[in-house]
Amino acid sequence: MNALPVVTTEIPSVTSPAFVLGPERLQDVTPREMLLDRAMGPNRKRKSSEKLRRGRKPAEGLALVARDEDERLIGTVRLWNVKLGERGRSALLLGPLAVEPSVKCGGIGSALMREAIAEARRLGHGAILLVGDPEYYERFGFTARKTGDLAMPGPFERHRFLALELIEGWLDGAVGTLKASGRKFGAVLAKAG
Ligand SMILES: CC(C)(COP(=O)(O)OP(=O)(O)OC[C@H]1O[C@@H](n2cnc3c(N)ncnc32)[C@H](O)[C@@H]1OP(=O)(O)O)[C@@H](O)C(=O)NCCC(=O)NCCS
């Protein structure tokens, strides 16, 4: 039996003239990994965020993609369940967010961010954290104001460690190192087998 609450993964598609947003499907995994290699380079898996993602599934309903008119995958964002310190509250870690380099600055990254935030809020999550460029993420409400007593499980630049509260006060008193708390891949595979 799955002890996790059942939440729908059906995300209403949001359409613009050039792209459609929707939930990631199984067949998106390979194109998504190829897109991430193109957009972020080969060192992308050395990031501290990767320690919180490795071997885990994304948070339920929070793996989103953008597709172009030909259904090609041109954007991706995923969010991950974490704990804020050993005994802390739950939260989400966002990343990686990436857009196909040839269609950068077309609003796809922003659309993915807005959809991810709205969906996380709808699902009842309290806060989203990420490590990224403040100049980009500030426009969605992310700041480093409430991450001062938190840490990533590895090297990170403090001014790039950002958070957005979805529930006011969720990060008050939050202290410690982020810890992965999402569903493990192994457990799911064992169950399936
Ligand atoms: C960052 C990224 C996801 C943005 O997606 P996008 O679809 O190109 O961005 P949008 O069209 O939504 O927004 C474009 C705006 O963001 C700005 N922007 C893009 N990346 C930025 C960055 N790293 N820092 C600051 N501003 C940035 C652009 O200059 C543009 O500004 P404008 O609105 O004032 O013209 C995309 O450029 C990407 O995949 N980059 C490589 C991977 C990466 O760096 N991921 C994020 C890790 S921090």
Ligand as a Chemical Component Dictionary entry (heavy atoms), coordinates in Angstrom:
data_LIG
# 
_chem_comp.id                   LIG 
_chem_comp.type                 NON-POLYMER 
_chem_comp.pdbx_formal_charge   0 
_chem_comp.three_letter_code    LIG 
# 
loop_
_chem_comp_atom.comp_id 
_chem_comp_atom.atom_id 
_chem_comp_atom.alt_atom_id 
_chem_comp_atom.type_symbol 
_chem_comp_atom.charge 
_chem_comp_atom.model_Cartn_x 
_chem_comp_atom.model_Cartn_y 
_chem_comp_atom.model_Cartn_z 
_chem_comp_atom.pdbx_ordinal 
LIG C1  C1  C 0 17.197 30.328 -16.968 1  
LIG C2  C2  C 0 16.204 29.819 -18.020 2  
LIG C3  C3  C 0 15.457 28.640 -17.481 3  
LIG C4  C4  C 0 15.221 30.950 -18.331 4  
LIG O1  O1  O 0 14.246 30.494 -19.225 5  
LIG P1  P1  P 0 13.782 31.414 -20.473 6  
LIG O2  O2  O 0 12.611 30.776 -21.101 7  
LIG O3  O3  O 0 14.969 31.665 -21.321 8  
LIG O4  O4  O 0 13.406 32.762 -19.696 9  
LIG P2  P2  P 0 12.138 33.708 -19.844 10 
LIG O5  O5  O 0 11.839 33.912 -21.291 11 
LIG O6  O6  O 0 11.079 33.234 -18.972 12 
LIG O7  O7  O 0 12.706 35.042 -19.215 13 
LIG C5  C5  C 0 13.636 35.780 -19.927 14 
LIG C6  C6  C 0 14.177 36.863 -19.023 15 
LIG O8  O8  O 0 14.947 36.254 -17.985 16 
LIG C7  C7  C 0 16.260 36.774 -18.033 17 
LIG N1  N1  N 0 17.177 35.721 -17.625 18 
LIG C8  C8  C 0 17.326 34.494 -18.160 19 
LIG N2  N2  N 0 18.257 33.806 -17.491 20 
LIG C9  C9  C 0 18.702 34.624 -16.508 21 
LIG C10 C10 C 0 19.665 34.477 -15.494 22 
LIG N3  N3  N 0 20.374 33.379 -15.350 23 
LIG N4  N4  N 0 19.846 35.527 -14.673 24 
LIG C11 C11 C 0 19.134 36.663 -14.803 25 
LIG N5  N5  N 0 18.209 36.850 -15.737 26 
LIG C12 C12 C 0 18.005 35.840 -16.590 27 
LIG C13 C13 C 0 16.452 37.214 -19.468 28 
LIG O9  O9  O 0 17.464 38.168 -19.573 29 
LIG C14 C14 C 0 15.087 37.795 -19.770 30 
LIG O10 O10 O 0 14.978 39.059 -19.158 31 
LIG P3  P3  P 0 13.891 40.150 -19.669 32 
LIG O11 O11 O 0 12.528 39.585 -19.356 33 
LIG O12 O12 O 0 14.208 41.349 -18.826 34 
LIG O13 O13 O 0 14.137 40.296 -21.112 35 
LIG C15 C15 C 0 16.927 29.440 -19.346 36 
LIG O14 O14 O 0 17.622 30.545 -19.827 37 
LIG C16 C16 C 0 17.884 28.253 -19.216 38 
LIG O15 O15 O 0 17.494 27.121 -19.445 39 
LIG N6  N6  N 0 19.149 28.529 -18.868 40 
LIG C17 C17 C 0 20.124 27.458 -18.744 41 
LIG C18 C18 C 0 19.897 26.631 -17.535 42 
LIG C19 C19 C 0 19.890 27.472 -16.283 43 
LIG O16 O16 O 0 20.729 28.340 -16.124 44 
LIG N7  N7  N 0 18.900 27.168 -15.404 45 
LIG C20 C20 C 0 18.656 27.905 -14.200 46 
LIG C21 C21 C 0 19.675 27.732 -13.172 47 
LIG S1  S1  S 0 19.785 29.243 -12.187 48 
# 
loop_
_chem_comp_bond.comp_id 
_chem_comp_bond.atom_id_1 
_chem_comp_bond.atom_id_2 
_chem_comp_bond.value_order 
_chem_comp_bond.pdbx_ordinal 
LIG C1  C2  SING 1  
LIG C2  C3  SING 2  
LIG C2  C4  SING 3  
LIG C2  C15 SING 4  
LIG C4  O1  SING 5  
LIG O1  P1  SING 6  
LIG P1  O2  DOUB 7  
LIG P1  O3  SING 8  
LIG P1  O4  SING 9  
LIG O4  P2  SING 10 
LIG P2  O5  DOUB 11 
LIG P2  O6  SING 12 
LIG P2  O7  SING 13 
LIG O7  C5  SING 14 
LIG C5  C6  SING 15 
LIG C6  O8  SING 16 
LIG C6  C14 SING 17 
LIG O8  C7  SING 18 
LIG C7  N1  SING 19 
LIG C7  C13 SING 20 
LIG N1  C8  SING 21 
LIG N1  C12 SING 22 
LIG C8  N2  DOUB 23 
LIG N2  C9  SING 24 
LIG C9  C10 SING 25 
LIG C9  C12 DOUB 26 
LIG C10 N3  SING 27 
LIG C10 N4  DOUB 28 
LIG N4  C11 SING 29 
LIG C11 N5  DOUB 30 
LIG N5  C12 SING 31 
LIG C13 O9  SING 32 
LIG C13 C14 SING 33 
LIG C14 O10 SING 34 
LIG O10 P3  SING 35 
LIG P3  O11 DOUB 36 
LIG P3  O12 SING 37 
LIG P3  O13 SING 38 
LIG C15 O14 SING 39 
LIG C15 C16 SING 40 
LIG C16 O15 DOUB 41 
LIG C16 N6  SING 42 
LIG N6  C17 SING 43 
LIG C17 C18 SING 44 
LIG C18 C19 SING 45 
LIG C19 O16 DOUB 46 
LIG C19 N7  SING 47 
LIG N7  C20 SING 48 
LIG C20 C21 SING 49 
LIG C21 S1  SING 50 
# 
